[in-house]
Amino acid sequence: MRATCLDEIRRAVHGRWMTASPGHPVYVEGVAIDSRKAAAGQLFVAIRGATHDGHSFLADAAAAGCVSAIVRWGTTLPQALARRFRGPIIGVEDTVVALGELARMHRARLAGSVIAVTGSVGKTTVKRMIHHVLATRLTGTAAPKSFNNAIGVPLTLLEAAPGDDYVVCELGTNAPGEIAALARIAGPTLAVITAVGAGHLQAFGSLEGVAAEKASILTGLVDRGVAVVNADSEPLRQALVPYGARFIRFGAADDAELRLTDWETDGLTQRLQVNDHWWVDLPVPGRHNAFNALAALAVALRLGLDEGEAGAALADFRMPAMRTEAQRIGPVLLVNDAYNANPTSMAAALAVLADLNVRRRVFVAGDMLELGPAGQELHLELGRQIARGAVDRLITVGALGRLIADGARAAGLAQDCIGSYETAGAAAADVGDWLAAGDGVLVKASRGVGAECIARAVAERAAAMAPED
């Protein structure tokens, strides 16, 4: 955030002075919520989190050189502490809301395109693809990691410079209304909906409820904004009916402006043909990532890149950590997809595993969380899909993971091909019992399972194995 007068900020966040105004304009440049990363001249926003409360670190923020702070109204401020800030302190009812209002004020100053990405699957990958492609010609930023909530989205916007060509935000949700609220802060010129799947059913009740939540990103579109949307989801099509945006559709459907018309893979890399004439090389596994690439290409074309430069940029794209992240380690091929899971992304993972050219395919599948009353049946159905697929060995993790094993067993997968563990740590500790040279291993589970420790154990074990003959 460029230099901004504190009084302008106070008015934008509907705050009140907690300490006396100096009687002359005071400016801040930049925003911090972590006192360890705060810098001189910045504004510190004290946020209460699950484990830490920013109000406990006001002295550290002052020591780092922060000019002022936004705090919860009613916070006790000893005079000695208040005097350490060069500017007056602003009090608000909710500092997270204030952070969003501050970001909204800053967003109004941005001349470039604001690209907001949401969806049940693929948000982070598509965000990274868009940034990777656009950065070959334009100047801009993208949300680090998965900054997709009421804190992360404002911080992403506040990092954008007024002269940037673009900023890419990622919008997530755990409850109805959250996407619309984030979209109102971001004010996107381009809204991207990657896909709609059976994620967070506990909060949204049905696939239609999920689709409605994702579609609500369009409530934040600026005038003449454009929506880049998946053409292959009927619930999403229906959810988009009330919105009058200009749509660019991508997918396999006949009416998609960017249509996947051919596809080739060797298991680890792929080539996709767009609109019967345009071939794009993508060095990552998974047909689902071909559709993610189409979304990124649609954004790139809209912002002025041509087919040649947009396609060439994807040729050296690398997946984010723990998202279909493939690596060969000794005699084992590991696909670390442990970041999160829902039924849609599990089906995509099964397709990735089936494409691998390996001696034996091992699927490590953990709990899919937040699915509500449908959760048990969805885990059983995943097990049935596994039994019908190309999986040679199934390792399940968690109580719901046992239902995956039950479904697979009932559908015909032999008992001696199934192993079940209560925790990811237990599965990791036993890796020597179920991993062999020549295996292709795909690890996937919801974030709360912590399945990345299994991927690490596989990597360590594989590195110690003798090479295959």
C-alpha positions as CSV (number, residue, x, y, z in Angstrom):
1,M,0.0,0.0,0.0
2,R,1.4,3.4,-1.0
3,A,1.7,6.3,1.5
4,T,-1.8,7.0,2.9
5,C,-2.9,9.5,5.4
6,L,-4.0,7.9,8.7
7,D,-7.2,10.0,8.8
8,E,-8.2,8.7,5.4
9,I,-7.6,5.2,6.7
10,R,-9.6,5.9,9.9
11,R,-12.6,7.0,7.8
12,A,-12.3,4.0,5.4
13,V,-12.4,1.5,8.3
14,H,-15.1,3.4,10.3
15,G,-12.7,3.8,13.2
16,R,-12.2,6.2,16.0
17,W,-9.1,7.7,17.5
18,M,-7.9,5.8,20.6
19,T,-5.2,8.4,21.3
20,A,-4.9,12.1,20.6
21,S,-4.4,13.2,17.0
22,P,-1.2,15.1,16.4
23,G,-3.0,17.9,14.6
24,H,-1.1,17.4,11.4
25,P,-1.3,14.7,8.7
26,V,0.5,11.4,9.5
27,Y,1.2,8.9,6.7
28,V,1.8,5.2,6.7
29,E,3.1,3.0,3.9
30,G,2.4,-0.7,3.9
31,V,0.4,-2.9,6.3
32,A,1.6,-5.6,8.7
33,I,-0.3,-8.1,10.8
34,D,2.8,-10.0,12.1
35,S,5.1,-7.9,14.3
36,R,8.0,-10.1,13.3
37,K,7.7,-9.0,9.7
38,A,6.7,-5.4,10.4
39,A,8.8,-2.6,9.0
40,A,9.4,1.1,9.6
41,G,6.6,3.3,8.3
42,Q,3.9,0.6,8.3
43,L,0.5,0.4,9.8
44,F,0.1,-2.6,12.2
45,V,-3.3,-4.3,12.3
46,A,-3.8,-6.3,15.5
47,I,-5.7,-9.5,14.7
48,R,-6.8,-12.1,17.2
49,G,-6.1,-15.5,15.7
50,A,-6.6,-19.1,16.9
51,T,-3.3,-19.2,18.8
52,H,-2.0,-15.6,19.0
53,D,-3.6,-12.2,19.5
54,G,-1.9,-9.3,17.7
55,H,-2.9,-7.0,20.5
56,S,-0.2,-8.7,22.6
57,F,2.5,-7.6,20.2
58,L,1.8,-3.9,19.9
59,A,5.1,-3.1,21.6
60,D,7.0,-5.3,19.1
61,A,5.2,-3.5,16.2
62,A,6.2,-0.1,17.7
63,A,9.8,-1.3,18.1
64,A,9.8,-2.4,14.5
65,G,9.0,1.2,13.5
66,C,5.3,1.0,12.8
67,V,3.7,4.4,12.7
68,S,0.3,3.4,14.0
69,A,-2.0,0.5,14.7
70,I,-5.6,-0.5,14.3
71,V,-6.9,-2.2,17.4
72,R,-10.1,-3.5,18.8
73,W,-12.1,-0.7,20.4
74,G,-11.8,-0.8,24.2
75,T,-8.3,-2.3,24.2
76,T,-6.3,-1.0,27.1
77,L,-3.4,1.1,25.8
78,P,-0.9,2.3,28.5
79,Q,0.4,5.8,27.7
80,A,3.9,4.5,27.5
81,L,3.0,2.1,24.8
82,A,0.8,4.6,22.9
83,R,3.7,7.1,22.8
84,R,5.9,4.6,21.1
85,F,3.8,5.0,17.9
86,R,4.4,8.3,16.0
87,G,0.8,8.4,14.9
88,P,-2.5,8.0,16.7
89,I,-4.0,4.6,17.3
90,I,-7.3,3.7,15.5
91,G,-10.0,1.7,17.3
92,V,-12.6,-0.4,15.4
93,E,-15.2,-3.0,16.3
94,D,-13.5,-5.8,14.3
95,T,-10.0,-5.6,13.1
96,V,-10.4,-8.3,10.5
97,V,-13.3,-6.4,9.0
98,A,-11.2,-3.3,9.1
99,L,-8.4,-5.1,7.2
100,G,-10.9,-5.9,4.5
101,E,-12.1,-2.3,4.3
102,L,-8.6,-1.1,4.1
103,A,-7.9,-3.4,1.2
104,R,-11.1,-2.3,-0.5
105,M,-9.9,1.3,-0.3
106,H,-6.5,0.3,-1.8
107,R,-8.2,-1.8,-4.5
108,A,-10.0,1.3,-5.8
109,R,-6.5,2.8,-6.5
110,L,-5.4,-0.1,-8.6
111,A,-5.3,0.6,-12.3
112,G,-4.5,-3.0,-13.4
113,S,-6.7,-6.1,-13.6
114,V,-7.8,-7.8,-10.4
115,I,-8.3,-11.5,-11.1
116,A,-10.2,-13.5,-8.5
117,V,-10.1,-17.3,-8.6
118,T,-12.5,-19.7,-6.8
119,G,-13.8,-23.3,-7.2
120,S,-14.1,-26.6,-5.4
121,V,-10.8,-27.8,-6.8
122,G,-7.8,-26.2,-8.6
123,K,-7.9,-22.7,-7.1
124,T,-4.2,-22.6,-6.1
125,T,-3.0,-24.3,-9.3
126,V,-5.0,-22.0,-11.6
127,K,-3.9,-18.9,-9.6
128,R,-0.3,-20.0,-10.0
129,M,-0.8,-20.8,-13.7
130,I,-2.3,-17.4,-14.4
131,H,0.5,-15.6,-12.6
132,H,3.2,-17.8,-14.4
133,V,1.8,-17.0,-17.8
134,L,1.0,-13.3,-17.3
135,A,4.4,-12.6,-15.7
136,T,6.1,-13.4,-19.0
137,R,4.9,-10.1,-20.4
138,L,3.2,-8.1,-17.6
139,T,4.0,-6.9,-14.1
140,G,1.9,-8.2,-11.2
141,T,1.6,-10.3,-8.1
142,A,-0.4,-13.3,-6.9
143,A,-1.5,-14.5,-3.5
144,P,1.2,-16.4,-1.7
145,K,0.4,-20.0,-0.7
146,S,-3.4,-20.3,-0.1
147,F,-4.2,-16.7,1.1
148,N,-7.9,-17.2,0.3
149,N,-9.8,-16.0,3.4
150,A,-10.9,-12.8,5.1
151,I,-7.3,-12.1,6.1
152,G,-5.4,-13.5,3.1
153,V,-7.4,-11.8,0.3
154,P,-7.0,-8.3,1.8
155,L,-3.2,-8.9,2.3
156,T,-2.9,-10.0,-1.3
157,L,-4.6,-6.8,-2.5
158,L,-2.5,-4.6,-0.2
159,E,0.7,-6.0,-1.6
160,A,-0.3,-4.9,-5.2
161,A,1.3,-1.7,-6.4
162,P,-1.0,0.9,-8.1
163,G,1.1,0.6,-11.3
164,D,0.9,-3.2,-11.6
165,D,-0.8,-4.7,-14.6
166,Y,-2.6,-7.3,-12.5
167,V,-3.0,-9.0,-9.2
168,V,-4.3,-12.6,-8.8
169,C,-6.4,-13.4,-5.7
170,E,-7.7,-16.8,-4.5
171,L,-11.1,-16.9,-2.8
172,G,-12.1,-19.8,-0.6
173,T,-15.1,-20.5,1.6
174,N,-16.2,-22.6,4.5
175,A,-19.7,-21.1,5.0
176,P,-22.4,-19.5,2.8
177,G,-21.8,-15.8,2.0
178,E,-18.0,-15.9,2.4
179,I,-17.2,-15.8,-1.4
180,A,-19.5,-12.8,-2.0
181,A,-18.0,-11.0,0.9
182,L,-14.5,-11.6,-0.4
183,A,-15.5,-10.6,-3.9
184,R,-16.9,-7.3,-2.7
185,I,-13.4,-6.6,-1.2
186,A,-11.5,-7.7,-4.3
187,G,-13.8,-6.1,-6.9
188,P,-12.5,-8.4,-9.7
189,T,-12.3,-7.4,-13.3
190,L,-11.9,-11.1,-14.1
191,A,-13.6,-13.8,-12.0
192,V,-12.6,-17.4,-12.5
193,I,-14.6,-20.4,-11.4
194,T,-12.4,-23.5,-11.9
195,A,-14.9,-26.3,-11.1
196,V,-17.7,-27.3,-8.8
197,G,-17.5,-30.5,-6.8
198,A,-18.7,-32.1,-3.6
199,G,-16.5,-30.2,-1.2
200,H,-17.7,-28.6,2.0
201,L,-21.1,-30.3,1.7
202,Q,-21.4,-30.0,5.5
203,A,-21.7,-26.2,5.0
204,F,-23.6,-26.0,1.7
205,G,-25.8,-29.1,1.9
206,S,-25.7,-30.1,-1.8
207,L,-23.8,-29.7,-5.0
208,E,-26.3,-27.0,-6.0
209,G,-25.5,-25.1,-2.8
210,V,-21.8,-25.3,-3.5
211,A,-22.4,-24.0,-7.1
212,A,-24.4,-21.1,-5.8
213,E,-21.6,-20.1,-3.4
214,K,-19.0,-20.3,-6.1
215,A,-21.2,-18.3,-8.5
216,S,-21.6,-15.5,-5.9
217,I,-18.1,-14.4,-6.8
218,L,-19.8,-12.5,-9.7
219,T,-21.5,-10.2,-7.2
220,G,-18.2,-8.4,-6.9
221,L,-17.4,-8.0,-10.6
222,V,-16.8,-4.5,-11.6
223,D,-18.6,-2.9,-14.5
224,R,-17.8,-4.7,-17.8
225,G,-16.1,-7.4,-15.8
226,V,-15.7,-10.9,-17.3
227,A,-16.4,-14.3,-15.8
228,V,-14.2,-17.2,-16.9
229,V,-16.2,-20.3,-16.0
230,N,-16.1,-24.1,-16.3
231,A,-18.4,-25.2,-19.1
232,D,-18.8,-28.8,-18.0
233,S,-20.8,-28.4,-14.7
234,E,-24.5,-28.4,-15.0
235,P,-25.0,-27.2,-11.4
236,L,-22.7,-24.3,-12.1
237,R,-24.5,-23.4,-15.3
238,Q,-27.8,-23.2,-13.4
239,A,-26.2,-21.1,-10.6
240,L,-24.9,-18.6,-13.1
241,V,-28.3,-18.0,-14.7
242,P,-29.2,-15.0,-12.5
243,Y,-26.0,-13.2,-13.4
244,G,-25.6,-10.9,-16.4
245,A,-21.8,-11.0,-16.8
246,R,-19.9,-11.6,-20.0
247,F,-18.9,-15.2,-19.9
248,I,-15.8,-17.0,-21.3
249,R,-16.4,-20.7,-20.9
250,F,-13.7,-23.4,-20.9
251,G,-13.9,-27.2,-20.9
252,A,-15.0,-30.1,-23.1
253,A,-18.5,-28.8,-23.8
254,D,-19.4,-27.8,-27.4
255,D,-20.2,-24.3,-26.4
256,A,-16.8,-23.7,-24.6
257,E,-14.8,-20.8,-26.1
258,L,-11.7,-22.6,-25.1
259,R,-12.4,-26.3,-25.7
260,L,-10.3,-29.3,-25.0
261,T,-10.4,-31.1,-28.4
262,D,-7.5,-33.6,-28.0
263,W,-5.2,-34.8,-25.2
264,E,-2.1,-36.9,-24.9
265,T,-0.1,-38.0,-21.8
266,D,2.9,-40.1,-20.9
267,G,1.7,-40.2,-17.3
268,L,3.9,-37.3,-16.0
269,T,3.5,-34.7,-18.8
270,Q,0.8,-34.0,-21.2
271,R,-0.2,-32.2,-24.4
272,L,-3.5,-30.6,-24.9
273,Q,-5.2,-29.4,-28.0
274,V,-7.4,-26.3,-27.8
275,N,-10.1,-25.6,-30.3
276,D,-8.9,-28.2,-32.9
277,H,-5.7,-26.3,-33.8
278,W,-3.7,-25.1,-30.8
279,W,-1.3,-27.5,-29.0
280,V,0.0,-26.7,-25.6
281,D,2.7,-28.7,-23.7
282,L,2.1,-29.0,-20.0
283,P,4.8,-30.7,-17.9
284,V,2.5,-31.9,-15.1
285,P,0.3,-35.0,-14.7
286,G,-3.5,-35.2,-14.8
287,R,-6.2,-34.5,-17.3
288,H,-7.8,-32.3,-14.7
289,N,-4.8,-30.0,-15.0
290,A,-5.5,-29.6,-18.7
291,F,-8.8,-27.9,-17.7
292,N,-6.9,-25.8,-15.2
293,A,-4.6,-24.7,-18.0
294,L,-7.6,-23.7,-20.2
295,A,-8.8,-21.4,-17.4
296,A,-5.4,-19.8,-17.2
297,L,-5.1,-19.5,-21.0
298,A,-8.5,-17.8,-21.1
299,V,-7.4,-15.1,-18.7
300,A,-4.1,-14.6,-20.6
301,L,-5.9,-14.2,-23.9
302,R,-8.3,-11.7,-22.4
303,L,-5.4,-9.6,-21.1
304,G,-3.7,-9.4,-24.5
305,L,-1.3,-12.3,-24.7
306,D,-1.4,-14.3,-28.0
307,E,-1.8,-18.1,-28.2
308,G,1.9,-18.6,-28.9
309,E,3.3,-16.8,-25.9
310,A,0.6,-18.0,-23.5
311,G,1.1,-21.6,-24.5
312,A,4.9,-21.4,-24.4
313,A,4.7,-20.0,-20.9
314,L,2.9,-23.1,-19.6
315,A,5.7,-25.3,-21.0
316,D,7.8,-24.8,-17.9
317,F,5.1,-24.5,-15.3
318,R,5.6,-26.4,-12.1
319,M,2.9,-27.5,-9.7
320,P,2.6,-26.0,-6.2
321,A,3.8,-28.1,-3.3
322,M,1.5,-31.1,-2.4
323,R,-0.7,-30.6,-5.4
324,T,-0.2,-33.4,-8.0
325,E,3.5,-32.9,-7.3
326,A,5.3,-35.7,-9.1
327,Q,8.9,-36.8,-8.6
328,R,10.9,-39.9,-9.3
329,I,12.9,-40.9,-6.3
330,G,15.2,-43.9,-6.9
331,P,12.9,-46.8,-8.0
332,V,9.7,-45.1,-6.9
333,L,7.5,-42.6,-8.6
334,L,5.8,-40.4,-5.9
335,V,2.8,-38.1,-6.6
336,N,2.3,-35.9,-3.5
337,D,-1.3,-34.6,-3.7
338,A,-1.7,-34.4,0.0
339,Y,-2.8,-30.8,0.4
340,N,-6.6,-31.5,0.4
341,A,-9.2,-33.8,-0.9
342,N,-12.9,-34.1,-1.8
343,P,-14.7,-36.6,-4.0
344,T,-14.0,-34.6,-7.2
345,S,-10.3,-34.3,-6.6
346,M,-10.1,-37.9,-5.4
347,A,-11.5,-39.0,-8.8
348,A,-9.0,-36.8,-10.6
349,A,-6.2,-38.4,-8.5
350,L,-7.3,-41.9,-9.4
351,A,-7.1,-40.9,-13.1
352,V,-3.5,-39.6,-12.5
353,L,-2.5,-42.9,-10.9
354,A,-4.0,-44.9,-13.7
355,D,-1.9,-43.0,-16.2
356,L,1.4,-43.8,-14.5
357,N,3.7,-46.2,-16.2
358,V,4.8,-48.2,-13.2
359,R,5.0,-51.8,-12.0
360,R,2.4,-51.3,-9.2
361,R,0.0,-48.5,-8.4
362,V,-0.4,-47.7,-4.8
363,F,-3.1,-45.2,-3.7
364,V,-2.8,-43.7,-0.2
365,A,-6.3,-42.3,0.5
366,G,-7.2,-40.5,3.7
367,D,-10.4,-39.0,5.2
368,M,-12.3,-36.5,3.1
369,L,-13.6,-34.0,5.8
370,E,-16.5,-31.6,5.9
371,L,-18.8,-33.7,3.8
372,G,-21.7,-33.7,6.2
373,P,-24.3,-36.5,6.3
374,A,-23.3,-37.7,2.8
375,G,-19.7,-38.3,4.0
376,Q,-20.0,-42.0,4.8
377,E,-21.6,-43.0,1.5
378,L,-19.1,-40.8,-0.4
379,H,-16.2,-42.6,1.2
380,L,-17.8,-46.0,0.4
381,E,-18.3,-44.9,-3.2
382,L,-14.7,-43.8,-3.5
383,G,-13.7,-47.3,-2.4
384,R,-15.9,-48.8,-5.1
385,Q,-14.3,-46.5,-7.7
386,I,-10.8,-47.6,-6.5
387,A,-11.8,-51.3,-6.9
388,R,-13.0,-50.6,-10.4
389,G,-9.9,-48.7,-11.3
390,A,-6.2,-49.4,-11.8
391,V,-5.2,-49.5,-8.2
392,D,-3.0,-52.5,-7.1
393,R,-2.6,-51.6,-3.5
394,L,-4.8,-49.4,-1.3
395,I,-3.6,-47.8,1.9
396,T,-6.3,-45.9,3.9
397,V,-5.9,-43.4,6.7
398,G,-8.4,-42.4,9.3
399,A,-11.8,-43.5,10.5
400,L,-13.5,-42.4,7.3
401,G,-10.6,-43.9,5.4
402,R,-11.7,-47.3,6.7
403,L,-15.0,-46.8,4.9
404,I,-12.9,-46.4,1.7
405,A,-11.4,-49.7,2.4
406,D,-14.8,-51.3,3.1
407,G,-16.1,-50.0,-0.2
408,A,-13.2,-51.3,-2.1
409,R,-13.3,-54.7,-0.4
410,A,-17.0,-55.0,-1.1
411,A,-16.5,-54.1,-4.8
412,G,-13.8,-56.8,-5.2
413,L,-10.4,-55.5,-4.2
414,A,-8.6,-58.3,-2.4
415,Q,-8.1,-58.0,1.3
416,D,-4.3,-58.6,1.0
417,C,-4.2,-55.5,-1.3
418,I,-5.6,-53.3,1.4
419,G,-4.0,-51.8,4.5
420,S,-5.7,-49.4,6.9
421,Y,-4.3,-47.1,9.5
422,E,-5.8,-44.8,12.1
423,T,-3.4,-42.0,11.6
424,A,-1.0,-40.7,9.0
425,G,1.8,-41.1,11.4
426,A,1.1,-44.8,11.7
427,A,1.0,-45.3,7.9
428,A,4.2,-43.4,7.6
429,A,5.9,-45.5,10.2
430,D,4.9,-48.7,8.4
431,V,6.0,-47.5,5.0
432,G,8.6,-50.3,4.7
433,D,5.8,-52.9,4.9
434,W,3.8,-51.6,1.9
435,L,6.3,-49.8,-0.4
436,A,8.3,-51.7,-3.0
437,A,10.7,-50.8,-5.8
438,G,8.8,-50.1,-9.0
439,D,5.8,-48.6,-7.2
440,G,3.9,-45.5,-8.3
441,V,2.5,-44.0,-5.1
442,L,-0.2,-41.2,-4.9
443,V,-0.9,-39.7,-1.5
444,K,-4.1,-37.7,-1.0
445,A,-6.3,-36.7,1.9
446,S,-8.0,-33.7,3.5
447,R,-5.7,-31.2,5.0
448,G,-6.6,-32.2,8.6
449,V,-5.2,-35.7,8.1
450,G,-1.7,-34.5,7.7
451,A,-0.9,-37.0,5.0
452,E,2.2,-35.1,3.9
453,C,4.2,-37.0,6.5
454,I,3.4,-40.2,4.5
455,A,4.7,-38.6,1.3
456,R,7.9,-37.7,3.2
457,A,8.3,-41.2,4.5
458,V,7.8,-42.6,1.0
459,A,10.5,-40.2,-0.3
460,E,12.9,-41.1,2.4
461,R,12.4,-44.9,2.0
462,A,12.6,-44.7,-1.8
463,A,15.8,-42.7,-1.7
464,A,17.4,-45.5,0.4
465,M,16.3,-48.3,-2.0
466,A,18.5,-49.9,-4.5
467,P,17.8,-49.0,-8.1
468,E,15.6,-51.3,-10.2
469,D,17.3,-53.8,-12.5
